[in-house]
Amino acid sequence: MHRKLTITLDDEVYRGLHHTVGRGGISRFIGDLVRPCVVTGNRLEAEYRVAAADAEAEQEVLEWIESRVDEALD
């Protein structure tokens, strides 16, 4: 079942959502971000899910790991 919710966002966030996610995907985007924080009973799992959803941070981690491989072989 789905419920309708009205939220208030500042203009910059609203425009960013429309630009990044698109008009039809905002509810799903917000639901996917919020779900791990409010649905699961495992707080650590929720934090990992939120972190994994941050594509930019994930890319930085992968680059950091890959840049250190040759150092470990010395």
Secondary structure, 3 states (H helix, E strand, C coil): CCCCCCCCCCHHHHHHHHHHCCHHHHHHHHHHHHHHHHCCCCHHHHHHHHHHHCHHHHHHHHHHHHHHHHHHHC
